[in-house]
Amino acid sequence: MLEVRGVTKRRCNKTTSEERLSEVGYFVEACSSDLSLHLLSLTVSLNQSIVVLRRKESVYRFLINWQRPQGNWKVAISTKHNNLILLLWPKITGMECPEGKSLPLSGESSSSSRRDYEVFLSFRGPDTRLTITDSLYAAMIRAGICVFKDDEELRVGEEIRGELLRAISNSKIYVPIFSENYASSKWCLRELAHMVECRKRDKKLILPIFYGVDASNLKLRTGSYGKALRKHERRFGEDMAKHWEEALIEVAGIKGYNLKDHSQDKLIAFVLEEVFGKLMPMQRNWCDGLVGIHDQMETVMKLLAVDTFDVRFVVIHGMGGIGKTTLVKAIFKRISSQFQSCSFLSDIRESDILNLQKKLLHDILGIQHPKVMDANEGRDVIKQKLGDKKAFIVLDDMDKRDKLMNLAGESSWFGSGSRIIITTRNTYFLAPEIDTLDDNIVPMHLRDFSFHEMKQLQFYHALQLFSKHSFASDSPPQDYIKISHEIVETTGRLPLALEVIGSLLHSKGKKTWKNTLQKLREVPHEDVQKKLLISYKELEYEQQQIFLDIACHCIGEERIPAYYILEEIDSTINQLGHLKCLEISGEVHMPNRDSIPVIRLIPKTIGGLKSLLVLKVEKHDGVIKLPHSIGELFGLKHLSLHKCHNLRELPDSIGDLRSLLHLDLSCTGINALPDSIGRLELLLELALSLTKIVKLPYSIGNLKQLQIMNLSCTKIRELPKSIWILKNLEKLYANNCKNLKGEIPSEISGLSQLKILDLSWTKVHRLPVIMNRLFNLRKLDLWFCMGLQLLPNLPTGLTKLRLVSSSLQAAPNLSNLTNLDYLAISDYDYRCELSIIEQGQILHLNLEWLERLHKLQTLIVVLSNSNMHPIDLSSLSQLEDLEIACTNPRALTGLPSRLVDLTLRDVKIPIEWSMFSNLGNLSRLKFFRCRLREIEFDNVLGQLEILQHVEVSECKMLVRLSNLSSLKEHQVLSVNNCPQLIEIKSEPSSTGDCSSTERPIPDALKLEKLCRLRVVSCKSLQNIPNACHKDVLGCPLLDGFDDQSVVYDRERMGPVDLSGLLDKLWASP
């Protein structure tokens, strides 16, 4: 028997359209018992395919049986000169495995390179191809979803196989579109049966769409489906028809989308939203095989905040080889499907700007050959054409500002929700050269970016990465542990160095390892150095070694000590005059610290670096003071001493840094600023948070260009009057200044450009009556200003206001703040055990003015007075998030239909559920500290299609939850800290008596549709009904649950210990 081995990819020419061979996906390696053969050549003529193979040792080790292709094919096999010749015409088809799986067909790649689909569309072509199917398919493609549309021309023979089989098996989500004649197609039913099998075996998801039919048709009760099944039974037999019938009935039980309930466009939007929601938890393979990247990825994801609608620029910076590109590729793979268009521009440093612009336009607009003649024209096209696109763009290895400004010069160039990631070795070029700006380029300042600095790999991650390349495992063998540790430390834990050196040492003997380690201690390995020297190619060899060590975050005594490196800088500082950026990061542990002048951590001759633009000395406990020569850095624009905890003072020469734009002294031991600070007339940002500063010098008022001042968590007692003449100040943060008390002086009105004022967690008790003169103020934060008694008139441009004060004497009237989109107001101290009624001082509560704040999106009102006048919030058409303390919920005479999240606090009168009837968008409902003995749910909740999470928390008097059967399928019910709760019931309560503790628990099956039941700290609860998942903690009377966090999976019939993961558990809806 002739055997065929192996698969690879080889392209060939196209034939006529009638008998097209788009490409041959074969690599055929054939052998008989005495002959091993390998591909020599492959040609395709107009109507035939010739495969010529020659003798060669087999590379691949999986075997399949050659089978004659099905259909009217002619096959000729002959051997000449030890070669095997296969002649097939007119078309090559699949080669079947013994298991029924086929090798790649024409047009396919091998299994190693084949792209898996995310969504498989199954439909009856004549019914839906030109309507919902094509529209849904196009929408998914535009959204970046990899979707397979089942076309009839792929269906050959009587079985599912080849590309069609793999498309179904590899897809993550199935979307069958059931139409009138769907069941009349044997192929549709075969696909559906295979989907159901994959759902059972691999937990795949099925999202059915009903187009002109409903679930009852699929259950064969009526219509064409029953008739079609009877016809199939006569043709294919009872067993096959029964198999298809069971598949139809199972899918009919899955909640889907019916076109009769929505317009086609709205239905497609709902499907896309659910597909995205289902795909996101599956996209956990974006960093498979990568080491030490997860934490950094999550940090960047928080900066990106892809769910928000603004346009964001995120800069990822760090030395060459530290893993910036690897990180951003993983992020690109993870979230690119959430954007309308995407582009990854790599190696920008070495690329021409015009070619970069053309690639960007091609990626985003789909223009094959953009007609762009020069960079200015390209910039104009980008500005004009990308404004309506939600785009995700990566600019990898950016090095020059003009390139950035010609590719992504301003946020207004891009559509809402766009994200631009920039990776770079240095960030100094991002700041505009103020005196040399091109008039045609809109300047972007550093404040327009969010920054993430790549961190050094943790040692165990570095060892794991090195081991993967040197031993093909996650850890070294026992006899290689010590030398592996030494090499990892010597390479500075740089991912690039670890990969290159690990690969070099793979399968080498101990002698080679020792020789390599010795060389690494003297100089980086040649291949590594070629990569790393990109950043330092202008330096002499000695300086290259110095700055490589600094950038590698040298730590401790096993590396060249930091003080030694910096002494070397002292001796060669005159040769580094062109250096623009110096960063010294990481903890430095110094031997015999008392005998070494700690000032040497920053060279005393640093003033010789005349071209230095950026100086960052961070996280060094050894820095106690700065050398006087630092004032000679006349061109310095960015100085950061963040987390130099032992730095006590600044030299007077700091005032000579006349070009300084950003000064970061946060988390230092500085307790006072020199008067010379007032000479920094160009300073834009001053960060003093978490310092010991008690008082600001009067000269601070001379910082005429200052835009951001951060005083949070300092010991400051008052703000100097001179601060109010900072005409350009936009953001003032004084939150968590525990010593800041009394009145804010009326001079605050001088801050005409102020946009953000944060006084939260201070002891300020009065604001000036002229606060309304701050015409540009947009955000005012008075959270936990517990001594504040009254609010003055506030500026009408305010969009966000937070206020918590237990000293409030009257509820403010904010009816003039019609631009508010966020309002939180409370007189309740959450830290106190007293109830809200016992704490408050407000006597009269009239909130009718809320009805006029039509732009509100979030509203939190937690006030103590229980006699709230009736209010109708239904006119707040933008409101999505509402939390309100309301002892009598009947006072809420109307709620807005757009509401997504609703929290009711301190309710003590049974709820009229009819108030929820119009809340079709409600997703989360919470009852907090309600003083009720029973909460009986209503069937109205079952009509809320989007409602996913119901939470009952801190209801200390609650005895019973009843009528839970009204909760719809796929819901989560959370019950937290209800110590008197004894019953959770499926059916409605039959009596108002809540005294019995002997009431039987209802049949568990009645709550099987509940997706998850969470019960925490309900100490009187003895039984709980069934649910798909049960999360239980702190319920000692419940049988079968200890005092640990447990998830009970009904399908697996066993508990899974989740101790230590409670926070994550409760964070997921």
N, C-alpha and C positions, 0 to 999 in steps of 0.2 A: 504493500500500500504506500502511495506517495504521501508524505507528510509535509505540512507547511508551517513554518515558524515565523513569528515576529511581525511587527507592524511599524511602519514609519510613513512619512509623507513625501510625495514627489509630485510636482505640478506638471501638467502637460497642456498642449494646445486645445483650443475648442474645435469641435467639428461643426457640421451643419446644424442649423437650428432644429431640423427634423430629428436627427439622431445625435443629440448633444452629449459630449463627454466633458463636463466642465472641469474636472480634474480627477486624477486617479489617486486614491488615498492608500495605495498599497505599498508596502515593502514586503515582497514575498521571498522568504528564505526557505527553500525547499530541500528536503533530504529524503533519500530512501535508506534502506538498511546499511548501504555501503557508500553513500554519496552525500556530502554536505555542500550546499550551494548558497551563493550570496548574490544579491542584485548587482548586475553589471551595467545594464542600461535599460531605459524604458522609452518607447516612442509611441506616439499615437498618430495615425494617419487619418485621412478623411472618414474612413468607415471601418477601421480596425485598430486593435490595440495589441502591441507586441511587448512581451515582458521577457527579457533575456537575463539569466542568472548564471553565476559562475561559482566554482568551488571556493568555499571559505569556511573557516571554523565558525560555528554558531555563536552569536552574541546573545540572543534572547533565548530564554529557557521555557517558554510556555508553548504547548503544542496544540494544534487543532487539526482536524481531518479535512483534507481537500474534498469538496463536493462540487459536482457539476452544477453550474448556475441554473436556477429554474428558468423556464421559458424557452423560447426558440433560439438558443444560443449555439454557436458552433465553436468547438474547442479543439485545438491541435496541440499536442505535446510531443516534443522530440528532443533528443540529446545529440549534440555534436561537440567534439573536442572538449569533453567533460563539462559542457555547458547545458543548461536546461532552457528550452525555449517554449514559452506558452503563447499561443496565438488565439485571441478571443475576438469575435465580432458578432453583431455590430456594436455591442455595448458591454462594458464590464459591470457585473453586479456583485452582490455580497458573497462572502465565503462564510459558511455557517459553522459555528462551534458545535461540539457535541451537545452542549447544554441548550442549544437553540439561539445563542447570542451570536451576532455576526461581527465580522471585521468591518472597518469603516467602508462605507459606500463611496461612490463618486461624490466629490465635493466635501468630504469629511476629513478631519484630521484624526490622528490616533487618539486613543484614550488618554494618553499622557498630555496631549495638548488641546483636547476638545474643551470647548467652553460649556459649562453647565448652564442650563436655563433656570430662571427664577420662577417663571409663570408659564403654565401650559394652558392654551385656550382650546377647548373642544366645542365644536358647533356643527350644525347642519347647514352646509353652504347655501343651498337655495333659499333657506328661510331667513338667514341673518347676515350673510356675508356683506351685503351692500348697506346694511343698517348698523345695528349695534356692534357687530363683530369688528368691522373695519374701524369704527370710531374708537372703540375700546383699545384695540391694538395700537392705533396711532397715538392715543393718549399715553399708553404705557411706554411706547418708544420715546416719546418726547420727555417723559418723566425719568428716563434712564433705566427703566426696568428691562431686563433681558427676558423677552417673551417669545415663546414658540407658538406660531399659529399653524394649526393642523390643516394643511392643504391636501386636497384629494389626490394630487399627483404623487404623493408620497406613499399612498396605499397600494400595495402590490400583493397579490396572492390572497390567502385566506387567514394569515396570521399577522399579528403586530410584530415587527422586527426592525432591524437597521436603525436609521436615524429616528424614526417614530418611536420605537421601543426605548431608545436611550433618552429621547426628549421627555417622555413620561417618567421614566425611572429617575432621571436626574433633576427634574424640576422640583421646586420646593412647595409651590402652591398650584392647585388645579382650579381652573375656572371653567366649568361646563356651562354652556348657554343652552338651556332647555327650550326648545321651540315646538311647534305643533307636530313636525315630522321628524324630530330628533330620534325617536325610538324606531322609526322605520329604517334607519341606517344601521346595518350590522356593524359598520366601522365605529360609529359613535358609541354603540353599546359595548364593543370590545374595549375601546379606550376607557369608557367609564368603569368597566369591571376591573381593568388593570389599575386605574386610579384608586379604586376602593381597596384593592389588595395592597397597594403601596401605603395607603392610609393606615391599614391595620398593621402592616409589617414595620414601616419606617416612620409612622406618626406624621405622615404628610397631611397638609391641610386642603380641604375642598371648600370653595366658596361658590355655591351655585347661583346662577342668574336665571330667572324665569321670564321668558319672553313670549307672552301670549298664552301661557299655561300657568298652572300653579302646582303646589306640592301634591295635591290630591290626584292630579293626572299621573304623576310618577308612581303613586301608590296603586295605580291600575284600577282605580275605582270608576273612572269615567274616561270617555274620549278615545283619542287615537292611540294612546300608549297601550291600552289593553288589547286593542285590535292588532297593533303591530307585533306585540309579543306572541299572540296566537299564530300569526303568520310565520314568525321566526321558528316557532316550535315545530311547525309542519316541515320546515326546510332543514333546520339544523338539529332537531331532536329535542326531547324534553329536558335533558340535563343542561344543555347549553342555554336554552330559554329560561330555565329556572335560575341558572347562575346570573344571567342578565337581569332577571326580575328582582333578585335579591339585591343587586347593586343599585337598581333604581329606587327600591324601597328604602335602602340605607341612606342614600343621598337625600331623599325626600325629607328625612328627619333632621337634616342639617339646616340651620337658619341661613337663609340666603337673601337675595334681592329680587323684588318683583317689579317689573316695569310698570305695572298698573298702579303702583304706589308712588312713583316718582317720574319726573320727566327723564328723558334719556340722558341729558347732560348731567343732571343731578345724580342719577344712578351711577354713571361713570365716575363722578367725583367721589361718591361714597365707596365704590369698589377700590379706587386708587388709594384712598385714605386707609382702608382696611388692609390692603396689600402691603402698603408701606409699614403699617403697624405690626403686621405679622412677620414681615421680612426682617425688621430691625433686630429682634431677639435671635434670629437665625444667623445674622452676620457676625458671628463670633470667630470667624476664621481669618479676619483681616490681618491678624498678627500671628497666625500659626507659624511656627518655626522661628519666630523672632524672639529675642531674649532681652529682658529688662526694659521693654518699651511700653508696657501696659500703663504704668503710673503716669508717665510723661504724656501718653496719648490722652488719658482722661483729663489731665490739666489743660491741654490744648483744646479738648472738646468743650470744656467749660468756657474758655475764652471765645470759641466760635459761636456757642449758643445758637445752634442752627434753627431752633424753633422760633427765634425772634425775627422781626421783619426789617430791622435796620440793615445797613451795609457795613460789614466789619473787615478791618485789615488786621491780621495777626502775623507778627514777626517771630520766627524761630531762629535763634542765633547761637553760635558756638563755633569752635575751631573746626577745621577740616578733618574729616574722618571720625567725628564724634557721633554721627548717626542722624543728622538732620534729614537727609534725603530718605533714609529708610523709614523714619517716623512719618514724614509727610506722605510717602507712598502708601503706608498702611492707612492713614487717615483718608486719603483720596479713595482708596478701595472701599473703605467703610461707609462713607457718606455721599459719594458722588451720585448715587441713585436718587438722592433727595433733591437734586437740582435739575432745572430745565436744560442747562448746557454746562459742559465742563471742559477745562483745558489744563493740561499739565505741561508747562514750559520748563524743560530741564537744561542744565548747564548754561545758564544765561551768561555767565562770565565769559565764556568762549564763543558766544553766538552773536551774529549781526542783528541789530535792532530791527531792521526791515524784515528779515526772515522771521523773527519772533512775532512781529505784528501780523504777518501773513498767516502763520500757524495759529495764532490766537483767533483770528477772524475765521479761519477754516474750521477750527474746532467748535466755536460758539455758533457760527451762522451756517455752517455746512457749505460754505463757498469753496469750491475745489481750487480755484486759482484766483485769489483776490487781486484785483487790479489796483495795486498800491505802488506808487512810484517812489515815494520817499517817506521818511519817518514822520514829517509833519502831516502829510496826507493820511498816513496810517493812523496817527493819533486822532485826527478828526473823524475818520470812519468809525473807530472804536467808540468815541464819544457819542456819535449819532446813532449807531446801530445796536449798542448793547444796553441802552437805557431801559428797555422793557424786558430784559432777560434776567431771570433768577440764575445767576451764574456762579460756578465754583471754579476758581482759577488758582493755580499754584505757580508761583514764580520762584524756581529753584536756583540757588546759588547766585542771587542778585548781588551786584558789587558797585553799581553806579546809580546815582540819583536820576540822571537823565534817562536811563533805561526805564526806571520805574515810572517816571512821569510820562513817558511815551507809551507805556503799556497799561497802567492803572493809576492815572494821576490824581483821581478824586473819586469819592464815593458816589457823586451824582452821575458818574458815567454808567453805573450799573443799576439793574432793577432791584426792587425790594427783596430782601432776604439773601442777597449775594454775599459771598465770602471770598476773600483774597488772602492766601497764605504766602508769605515771603520767607524764604530761608536765606541766610547770609552768614558770613563769618564775622562781620563787624556791622555795627549799627550806626556808626558816625555819619555815614553818607546820607542817612534818612533826613537829617536836619537840613533845612534849606540854607544856602549861602545867601543871607539876606540882601547883601549889596550886589549880588551878581545874578539875581533871578531873571530868567527869560520872561518877558512880559506876556508871552502866550501860554505860559505854564502856571496853573493855579498852585500855589505852594501848599504843601501838606507839612504839618509840624509833627513832632514826636507824639504829641498828645492825641493824634489821630490814630495811633497804632496801639494794639495790645501786644505785649512782649512775653516770650517764653524763652528762657535760656536753657539750653540742653545741659542736663546734669551728667556728672560722671557716673558710670555704671557702678552699682553696688558690687562689692567684691564677689559675692556668690553668683551674681548674674554674669560678671566678667569671666569667672571660672567656667561657668556653664557654656558660654559662647565659645571660649577657647577650646573646651573639651569637644564640642560638636564638630569643630574643624580638625582637631588633632586626633580624636579617638572615635568620632562618629557616635558619641554618647553624651549624656548630660554631666558626667563627672569622670575624672581621670582614674585609671587603675590604681590600686593601693601603692605600688612601687613607683608611681609617677606623681603622687600627690604633692610632695615637697617641691620638686623642681617645677611643676605646673604652677604652684602658688608663686614662686619666685619670678617666673616669666610673666605671669599676669600683672604682678606689681611693677615689674620693670618696664612694661609697655605702657604704663599709665592708664590701663583699663580702656584704652581707645578701641572701639569696636573694629575699626578698619585694621589697626595693628594686630588685634587678636585674631582676626580672620586670616590675614596674610601669613602671619607667623605660625598659627595653628595648622594651616594647610601645608606650609613648608615642612613642618615636623611630622606630618602624618606618615605613619609606617616607617619612621626613621628610628635608628637605634639610640641607646642612652648616650653614646659618645657624641653623636650629632647634636643631641639635646644640650649637653653640657657645653659644647663649643658654641652653639647658638646663644645660650644664656650669657656666656662670657663676652661675646661680641655685642649683645644687646646692652650690657652694662657699660660698654665703651661708647657705642653709637647706635642709633636705631637701625634696624635692618634696612637694606638698600631699597627694597620695594616699598616699604612703609614710608621711608623718608621721601621718596619721589612724590608720594601723594601729599604728605604733610607739608612739604616745603613750598607748596603753592602759595601759602599765606606768608612765607618768609623768604622768598627767592631773592629779595633785594638785600638781605643781610649777609654779613660775613659769617663764616662757619661757626665761630664762637658764639655770636649773637643768636644764630639759629638754634643752637643747643639750649641757650638760656631761655628763649621764649617758648620753645617747645615744652620745656619743663614747666614753665609757668602755666601755659595753656592746658597742660595735662593735669593740673590741680595737684602738684607735688605735695605729698603728705608725709610727715614724720621723718624719722632718721634713716630709713632704708633708702630714701631717695635723696637727691642733692638737696640739702636744707635750703629753705626759702631765703634765709638771711645770707647764705653763701651766694646764691644766685644774684641777689640784689646788690651785694658788694661787687660782683662782677659787672653789673650794670653801671655802678659808680665809676668803674675804671674805664669803661668804653662808652660813656654816655655821649661823648662828642661825635661818635660814629653813628649814632641813632637819631640824629637830628630830624630826619624825615618821618620818624614814627608817628602815626596818627592815633593809635589806640593801644592802651596798656591796661590789661585786666589781671588782677591778682585775686583769685577766688579760692575759697576752701579754707578749712581750719588748718592752722600751722602749729604744730607741737614742737617747741624748741627746747633742746637740751641746755641745761645750765642757763636758764633765762636771765638770772640775775647778773651773769657775767657778760651778757651780750647787750649792747645798746639797742633797745627795742625800736628806736627811731629808724634803725637801719632797714626795717621792713619796707619803708618807702625811702628810696635813696635820697641822701641829702643833696645830691646834685641833680635832682629830677627837674629842676628849673631849666636844665640844658636841653630838654626835649621841646624845642621851640615850635615844632609843628603838631604837638599833641593836641588832639581834639577831645578825646575821651579818656578819662582816668577812673577806673573802677577798682577800689580796694575794699573787698567785702568779706565778711565772716572771719575776721582776723582779731582774735583777742589780744594779740601782741601789739597792736597799734594803740599807742597811748597819746601821741601827739604827732602833728604833721611838721615836716621841715619848713623853715621859713622860705626856702627857695621855691616853694610851690606857687608863690605869688608871681613868679617869673613866667608862668605858663600863660602868656598873654592871649593866646588863641584858644585856650581850653573852653569848651562849650558844655561839657557834661562831667560832673564830679560826683561820684557815689562812694560813700563810706558806710553803706548799709551793713548793720550787724557787726560793726567794730565796737563791741560792747565796752571796752576799756578806754575808748577815746574820750578824754575829759574836756578838751578845749580846742579851739581853733586859733591859729596864729593871726595877728592883725593883718598879715600880708594877704589873707584870703580876700580882702577887699580890692586887691590889685587885679583880680581875675575879671577884668572889665568885659570880656566876651562871654562870660558864663551864662548859660541859658537854663540849666537844670542843676540843682544842688540837692542831693539826697543824704541827709544826716539821720535818717530813721534808724531806730534800734541802736543808738549809740549812748554813751554815758555823758554826753554834753549837757551841762546844766545852765549854760548862758551863751549868748552870741556876742561877738565883739561888735562895737559900734561901727567898725569898718564894713560890716555887712551891708550897710546902706549905700556903699559905693558900687554895688553890683546892679547898675542901672538897666542892664539888658535882661536880668533874670526873669524867666517865665514861670518857673516852678520851684517851690521851696518845700521840702518834705522834712518835717520835724517830729513825726509821730513816734511814740514810745521812747521819747527822750526824757531827761530830767529837768527840762527847761521850766522855770517858774515864771519868768518875766521876759518879754520881748523888748529890745532896745527901741528907743524913740526913733532912731534912724531907719527903722523898718519902713517908715512912710516914704522913704526916698526910692523904693523899688517900684518906679513908675510903670514898668512893663509887666509886673507880676500878674499872672493869671490864675495860678493855683497855689494855695497855701494849706498845708495839712498839719494841723496841731493836735490831731486825735491822740488820746491816751497820754497826754503830757500833764505836768503838775501846774500848768499855768492858772493863775488866779483871776486875771482880768486881761482884757484886750486893750492895748494902748490906743489912745485917741488918734494917734498918727496913722493907725491902720486904715482908718476910714477915708483917707485921701488916696488910696490905691485905686485910681480911677479905672484901671483895666482888670481888676480882680474879678474873676468869673466863678471861682469855686473856693469856698472857705469851709474847711472841715475842723470842727472843734468837738467832735463827739467823744464821749468817755473821758472828758476832762473833769474829774470828780471835784476839783477845787474851784472850778469856774462857777461863780454864784452871783446872785444879785440881779441888777438890771443891765440890759444891753444898752449902751449909750445911744443917744439919738443921732450921733454922728454917723451911724450906720447908713443913713440915707445918702451919704457921699459915694457909696459903692454902686455907681450907676450901672455898671456892667455885670453885677453879681447875678449868677444864674442858680447856684446851689449854695444853700446855707444849712449846715448840719450842726445842730446844738444838742443832739440826742444824748441821753444819759449824763446831763449836767444838772447843776443846781440853780440854773437861771430861773427866776420867778417872775420876771416882767420883761416884755418887749416894748420898744418905743411906739408911741401912737402914730409915728410917721412911717411905719413899716411899708405902708402902701405906696411910698415914693420909690421903692425898688422895682421900677417898671419892668426890668428884665428878669426878675426872680422867677424861676420855674419850679424849683424844688425846695421845700422848707421841711426840715426834719426836727421835730420836737418830741421824739419818742422818749418816754420816761423822764421828762422834765417835770418831776412830781410836785414841784413847788409852784408851777405856773397856774395862776388863778383865772386870768382872763386873756382872751385873744384880741389884739387890736384889729383894725381894718387891715386887710392884707391886699397885696397887688393883684389886680384882676387877671394878669397873665399867668398866675400860678397854675401848674399842671399836676403837681404832686404835693400832698400835705399829710404828714403823720404827726399825731399828737396823742400822748398819754400823760395825764396828770390827775392824781387823786385829789388835787386841791381845786379843781374846776368848780366854780360857784354857779355857773350857768352854761347851758349848752350854747355854743356860739352860733350865730346866724351867718352862714357862708354863702348866702344866695347870690352874692355878686361874683363868686368865683366860678363863672360858667365855663372856664377852660379846664377845670379839673378833670383828669382821667383816673387819678388815684387819690382816694381819701380814706384815712384811717383815723378815727377819733375815739378816745376812751377815757373814762375817769377811774379805771379799774387797775389795781396793782396786781399783776399776775403772780407776783412772788409771794403774795399774802394768802394765808389760809382762809381769811374771811370771805364770805360770799360777796358778790357784787352789790347786793342790796345793803349789806352791813357797811360797806366801805364808802359808798358814794355820798356826795353832798348836794347834788343838783336837785332842786325842788320842783322846777317846772320844765317839762320836756316837750318841746314842739319842734319837730323835724320836718315840717311841711316844705321848708326851703329846699330839701333834698330833691324834690320833684322837678326843680328847675335846672339841675346839673346834668344836662343831657349828654355830655361827653364822658361821663363816668364809665370806666371799665372795671374798676375794683372799688368796692365800698365796704368798709369795716366800721360798724357803729356798735360800741359796747359801752353803754351808759347805764348808770345805776337806777335812774328813776323808772319805776314800773308802770307809771301812768302815762305811757306814750300816746300822744294823739294819733288817730288813724292817719296813715300816709299811703299814697298810691304811687308805687315805683314803676308801674308798667310803662310810663313814658320814657324811662331811661333805656333807650333802644340799644345803647352800646354796652350796657352793663353785663359782664360775664361772671364776676366773682362777687358774692355777697355774703358777709358775715354780720349778723345782727343779734343783739340781745333784746328779746321781746317776750315778756312774761305772758302776754296775750297775743298769740299769732294772728288773731282776728283783726288786730290793728293794722296788719299789712293787707290792705284792701286790694292790692294788685302787685304782681311781680312781672318783670320784663321777660319776654319769651326767649331772649338770647342767653339767658342765664345758664352757665355751665357748672358752676360750683356754688353750693348754698350751704351755709352753716347757721343753724338756729341755736341760740344760747338761752339758758335760763327760762325755758318755756315751762309753765305750770298749769296750763289749760289744754285739754285734749285738742289735737290738731284737726282742722277742717281740711281734708285732703283735696277738696275741690280747688284750693288755691294753687295746686300744682298742675292743674289740667292743661295749662298752656305752655308748660316748660318742656317743650319738645327737644331742646338742646341740653337738658340737664344731664351731666355725667357723674357728679358726685354730690351726695347729700349727707350732711353730718348733723347730729344732735349732740350738743355739748353742755354738760352741767344742767340738763333739764330736770326740773323738780317734779317729775311725774312718777307715779307708781306703775303705770303701764303705758307702753307705746303699742298701739294696734295699727298695723299697716293697712293700707287700703288698695283696692284693685286699680286705682288711678296710677299707682306706681308701675303696674304691669303694662301700662300704655306708653310709658316713657321709653322709647326705643333705644336711646343712647345711654340711659342711666346704667352705670357700671359698678359704682361703689356706694354702699350705705354704711355709715359709721355711727355708732352710739357710744359716747365716751363720757366718763366722769359723771354719770347720772347716779348719784349716791342713793337715791330713794327708789330707784327702779326695781320692780319685782318681776315683771313679766314683759316679754316681747311676744306678740301674737300676730297671727294671720301672715306668717312669712311666706305662705304659698303665693301671695300676690307678687312677690319679687320675681322678676323675669329671669330667663335663662342667661347664663354667663355672668351673673352678678357676684360681687364680693360683699359679704356682710362682716363688718368688724364690730366687736363688742369689747370695750376696754374699761377696766376699773369701775365696774358696777357691783359693789360688794354685796348688795341685797338681792341681786338677780337670782331667781331660782328656776325660772322657766323660759325656754325658747320654744314657741309653739308654731306649728304649721297652720292650724285652722284659726278662725276668729274666736275671740273670747266669748264664752257663753254667760259669763257673770261678771259683775263688777267687783266681786269679792276677791281680794288678792292675798288673803291670809293663809290659804292652804299651801302646804309644802308637799302634799301627797299627790298632787295632780299628775297623772301619767303623761309620759312623753309621747307625742304622736308618732305614727308610723314614719320611720326614717325615709322611706322611699319618696315621701311627698316633697322632700327638699333635694332630691337628687339633681335637679336642674341647677341648683346653686353651685357656682363654680368654686367658690372658696368661702369657708367660714372661719373667722379668726376670733378667738376668745382669749382675753388676757386679764388676769387679776379679777376674776369674778368668783370670789371665795365661797359663795353660797350655792353655786351652780353644781348640780349633781349629774345631770345628763344633758347631752346635746344631740340634735338631729344629725342625720347623715348629710354629706356633701362630697363633691369631688375631692376636695382637699380640706383638711382641718388643721388649723394652726392654734396650738393651745399652750398657754404659759401661765403659771401662777393660779391654777384652779385646783386646789388640793382635794376637793371632793369628787372630782371626775375620775371615774374608773378608767384604767388603762393609760393614764397620762401622768408622768412624774412631774417634777418641778423644772424640767428642761423644756426648751422649745422643740416641738415635734411637728412635723408635717405628716399627715396620714393620707396616703395615696390609695384610694379605694380600688383602683385597678390592680395595683401591685400587691395589695393586701398586706402592707407592712409599714412600720414607722421608719422615717428617715431622720436621724439626729441633725438638727440645725443649730446646735448650741453655739452661741457667739455670733450668729448671723441675724439676730432679731431685728437690728436696725435696718438691714437690707430688706428683710422680709416685709417689714411694715412700710418701707418706702415704695414698694412696687404695688400698683393697684391691682 
